[in-house]
Amino acid sequence: MRMIAMVFVLGALQVPLAAFADVGGIQNESAVARRLYQLEGRTEVGVGFGFPIVSRFVDQFQLQLTVSRSLVEWLAVEARGGYSFGVATSLANDLRSKVESNSSIRTVSDFADFWHMAAHGVLGFRFQPLYGKISLLGELPVHFQVYAWLGGGAAQLRRESPVLCVDGNNPCQSYWKQERVSPLLSAALGIRFFLGSPNHLVRFELRDSSYLDSYYLDVDRQQVRSDGPTAGGRLAPSPPITAVVSGDVGYSFVF
């Protein structure tokens, strides 16, 4: 993952040099000036699938729809909406088992990074200044764009506590669940390939989606109920930001 991110970052940093280079099949200045596939003033609709790259307690898998409009060749505005499915990791399940096995503990504190996105949407800008061409097998030319993306929006967040049981059983059958809406910040680095025409694109990107976390400390396990699970507890001060790092693959139709 670090290698992929480094490639994207280096590509973005070398944008000013790209127009004067002809390395590894990337077009030189005159070729780039005559882009085979023009995007200015065109609209794109697309679909995508996101999968976890870095996770701790919850793996998030995302289904997405995108609509964008290229204002100029190097800049587009894009709306993204989707739904995420959260799956507890083995680390989360191990943590829950350890707490359940020690019934002598009267007061417990919850853990960070257990919120996951459900429905979410963002609006942002796609900065796409680097256009080039590579040749596959020395014969098939493939045109591409390297881009950076930044935007914001809102996400419906859901959470199931790993330690706060609401039914008093051991093993527990029902844990405290929460739901709320949070601001969402999203940023990405990616590359898009034209599939032999100006109408079809596939993308590969590394994306970060960040939102505010929250959890409770010093909760009395004996007083946890679904209608009042925070008895004797307090919100963690200065909750951290949860950063969801995911890979994303997608397809767009351009018209």
Legacy VTK file of the C-alpha trace (Angstrom):
# vtk DataFile Version 3.0
C-alpha trace
ASCII
DATASET POLYDATA
POINTS 255 float
0.000 0.000 0.000
2.855 2.381 0.871
4.422 1.731 -2.531
1.127 2.523 -4.328
0.692 5.710 -2.329
4.280 6.745 -3.073
3.740 6.228 -6.800
0.622 8.419 -6.730
2.327 11.151 -4.697
5.410 11.195 -6.883
3.220 11.364 -9.971
1.374 14.375 -8.585
4.600 16.135 -7.571
6.094 15.664 -11.032
3.147 17.194 -12.912
5.147 20.318 -13.878
7.823 18.081 -15.410
5.500 15.688 -17.216
4.961 17.968 -20.215
8.695 17.916 -20.937
9.395 14.234 -20.407
9.154 11.184 -22.593
9.969 8.412 -20.115
8.406 4.960 -19.942
5.957 5.660 -22.752
4.498 8.893 -21.309
3.763 11.389 -24.024
6.114 14.303 -24.641
5.099 17.970 -24.730
3.620 18.039 -28.241
1.752 14.762 -27.752
0.233 15.813 -24.446
-0.855 19.096 -25.989
-2.864 17.090 -28.522
-4.895 14.928 -26.145
-6.621 12.140 -27.977
-9.487 12.078 -25.445
-10.973 15.443 -24.471
-13.047 15.780 -21.269
-13.766 19.510 -20.939
-17.517 20.142 -20.740
-18.368 16.430 -20.582
-20.349 14.531 -17.939
-19.521 11.173 -16.376
-21.625 8.655 -14.466
-20.017 5.707 -12.782
-20.073 2.887 -10.272
-17.398 1.707 -7.869
-16.439 -0.757 -5.187
-14.291 0.084 -2.177
-12.442 -2.433 -0.032
-10.385 -1.985 3.168
-6.657 -1.325 2.945
-6.046 -0.379 6.581
-8.475 -1.421 9.325
-8.403 -2.140 13.024
-11.742 -3.285 14.391
-14.187 -2.943 11.467
-13.624 -3.716 7.785
-15.729 -1.472 5.552
-16.806 -2.503 2.041
-18.384 0.238 -0.078
-20.732 0.391 -3.053
-20.718 3.771 -4.811
-22.358 5.849 -7.519
-20.591 8.882 -9.003
-21.600 11.818 -11.202
-19.022 14.355 -12.379
-18.574 17.229 -14.799
-15.223 18.343 -16.219
-15.109 22.138 -15.956
-11.821 22.230 -17.883
-9.447 19.477 -18.957
-7.589 19.496 -15.632
-10.465 20.094 -13.172
-13.801 18.379 -12.540
-16.500 18.591 -9.882
-17.816 15.245 -8.661
-20.618 13.980 -6.411
-20.211 10.548 -4.822
-22.845 8.621 -2.908
-22.865 5.119 -1.563
-23.420 2.590 1.168
-20.871 0.778 3.322
-21.106 -2.600 5.003
-19.157 -3.029 8.245
-17.693 -6.399 9.229
-16.018 -6.949 12.603
-12.382 -8.048 12.335
-10.829 -10.932 14.233
-9.166 -8.385 16.529
-12.593 -6.998 17.496
-13.955 -10.487 18.185
-10.918 -11.382 20.321
-11.334 -8.191 22.335
-14.993 -8.968 23.000
-14.198 -12.518 24.093
-11.569 -11.355 26.591
-13.964 -8.898 28.243
-16.784 -11.456 28.399
-14.515 -14.053 30.012
-13.764 -11.744 32.953
-17.115 -11.246 34.667
-15.455 -9.851 37.803
-14.826 -6.513 36.071
-17.617 -4.150 37.222
-16.665 -1.021 35.299
-15.564 -1.067 31.660
-14.539 1.495 29.074
-15.494 1.249 25.443
-13.028 1.492 22.548
-12.324 3.887 19.705
-12.668 3.056 15.990
-15.853 0.982 16.172
-18.045 3.376 14.162
-18.567 2.450 10.511
-20.284 4.258 7.652
-23.637 3.223 6.227
-25.162 5.669 3.722
-22.795 8.498 2.829
-22.295 11.228 0.267
-19.601 13.764 -0.612
-19.083 16.569 -3.114
-15.605 17.519 -4.222
-13.114 18.450 -6.906
-10.977 16.135 -9.013
-7.662 17.739 -9.991
-6.461 15.844 -13.089
-3.488 17.654 -14.656
-1.352 14.700 -15.707
-2.323 13.031 -18.973
-0.192 10.444 -20.699
0.061 7.285 -22.747
1.703 3.943 -22.182
2.159 1.122 -24.661
1.223 -2.376 -23.607
3.283 -5.131 -25.212
4.822 -2.454 -27.408
1.718 -2.213 -29.604
-1.455 -1.288 -27.695
-1.514 2.373 -26.578
-3.445 3.093 -23.363
-4.205 6.684 -22.383
-4.463 7.606 -18.708
-4.900 10.424 -16.178
-3.382 10.748 -12.707
-5.561 12.742 -10.327
-6.056 14.007 -6.791
-9.517 14.339 -5.180
-10.694 16.412 -2.203
-14.182 17.030 -0.854
-16.604 16.744 2.031
-20.122 15.729 2.939
-21.957 13.657 5.530
-22.205 10.022 6.585
-24.704 7.939 8.498
-22.607 6.145 11.127
-23.421 2.955 13.001
-21.738 1.302 15.950
-22.051 -1.848 18.019
-20.130 -1.758 21.282
-17.738 -4.677 21.833
-18.145 -4.596 25.621
-21.436 -2.939 26.657
-24.009 -5.727 26.880
-27.687 -4.750 27.168
-29.211 -8.125 28.115
-27.056 -9.093 31.108
-26.340 -12.589 29.764
-22.993 -14.336 29.605
-22.213 -14.868 26.826
-23.967 -11.689 25.747
-26.689 -11.916 23.097
-27.223 -8.201 22.458
-24.741 -5.313 22.564
-25.458 -1.585 22.702
-26.002 -0.159 19.228
-25.766 3.504 18.228
-26.484 5.514 15.100
-25.775 9.147 14.194
-24.929 11.484 11.307
-21.438 12.969 11.075
-19.526 15.360 8.819
-17.267 13.485 6.424
-13.995 14.531 4.801
-12.729 12.550 1.814
-9.467 12.671 -0.149
-7.966 10.393 -2.774
-5.099 9.820 -5.198
-5.795 7.728 -8.275
-5.261 6.876 -11.896
-7.854 6.509 -14.686
-7.470 4.583 -17.933
-9.393 5.191 -21.176
-10.675 1.900 -22.605
-9.858 2.602 -26.246
-12.446 5.378 -26.601
-13.396 8.717 -24.990
-16.572 7.182 -23.528
-15.240 4.505 -21.172
-12.926 4.883 -18.174
-11.769 2.601 -15.376
-10.213 3.956 -12.178
-7.956 2.692 -9.419
-7.522 4.871 -6.360
-6.433 5.083 -2.747
-9.052 6.957 -0.693
-9.252 8.241 2.875
-12.647 8.936 4.485
-12.443 10.639 7.893
-15.079 11.344 10.557
-15.266 12.093 14.288
-15.200 9.165 16.692
-16.954 8.915 20.088
-17.139 6.325 22.859
-17.828 6.038 26.597
-15.523 5.486 29.553
-16.108 3.985 33.032
-19.510 2.423 32.383
-21.110 0.252 35.074
-21.688 -3.122 33.358
-24.564 -3.950 35.700
-26.543 -0.856 34.689
-26.223 -1.097 30.913
-29.649 -1.208 29.251
-30.800 -0.477 25.731
-32.661 2.639 26.926
-29.833 3.914 29.125
-26.548 2.145 28.436
-24.284 4.932 29.649
-25.203 4.737 33.349
-22.226 5.915 35.354
-20.233 6.535 32.188
-18.805 9.588 30.464
-17.863 10.475 26.932
-14.175 10.213 26.125
-12.656 13.716 25.993
-11.303 14.963 22.662
-12.325 11.890 20.678
-9.974 11.021 17.842
-10.743 11.104 14.142
-11.417 7.761 12.478
-9.658 7.516 9.117
-10.955 4.791 6.787
-8.283 3.992 4.186
-9.649 1.995 1.275
-8.820 0.917 -2.226
-11.375 1.715 -4.901
-11.990 0.325 -8.366
-14.669 1.711 -10.658
-16.006 2.357 -14.134
-17.336 5.586 -15.666
-19.288 6.286 -18.836
-18.509 9.663 -20.434
-20.997 11.564 -22.583
LINES 1 256
255 0 1 2 3 4 5 6 7 8 9 10 11 12 13 14 15 16 17 18 19 20 21 22 23 24 25 26 27 28 29 30 31 32 33 34 35 36 37 38 39 40 41 42 43 44 45 46 47 48 49 50 51 52 53 54 55 56 57 58 59 60 61 62 63 64 65 66 67 68 69 70 71 72 73 74 75 76 77 78 79 80 81 82 83 84 85 86 87 88 89 90 91 92 93 94 95 96 97 98 99 100 101 102 103 104 105 106 107 108 109 110 111 112 113 114 115 116 117 118 119 120 121 122 123 124 125 126 127 128 129 130 131 132 133 134 135 136 137 138 139 140 141 142 143 144 145 146 147 148 149 150 151 152 153 154 155 156 157 158 159 160 161 162 163 164 165 166 167 168 169 170 171 172 173 174 175 176 177 178 179 180 181 182 183 184 185 186 187 188 189 190 191 192 193 194 195 196 197 198 199 200 201 202 203 204 205 206 207 208 209 210 211 212 213 214 215 216 217 218 219 220 221 222 223 224 225 226 227 228 229 230 231 232 233 234 235 236 237 238 239 240 241 242 243 244 245 246 247 248 249 250 251 252 253 254
